[in-house]
Amino acid sequence: MPATIRLRRDGTKNSPYYRVVVADSRSPRDGKFIELIGTYDPKKTGDNFTLKLDRVEHWIHVGAQPSPTVASLIKKARKAAPAAA
């Protein structure tokens, strides 16, 4: 089962809200997922996402591939993590 870390769309028309999930790569965008590991709100300015970096590292270690958008969110979260620690 090839797993991917990707965005799942929630919210309403013209007001998107995304959840960062680990899902089987064959499942539909808004379908069944394995684990919820974060959120992303593109309409919000500033700090508009949350990620559980320990779970992200776990899933990448076991072979899950992040989508390009999620990869950029992970990169931003890793940059911000040392400043918060």
Buried (B, 14 or more C-beta within 10 A) or exposed (E): EEBBBBBBEEEEEEEBBBBBBBBBEEBEEEEEBBBEBBBBBBEEEEEEBEBBBEBBEBBBEEEBBBBEBBEEBBEBBEEBEEEEE
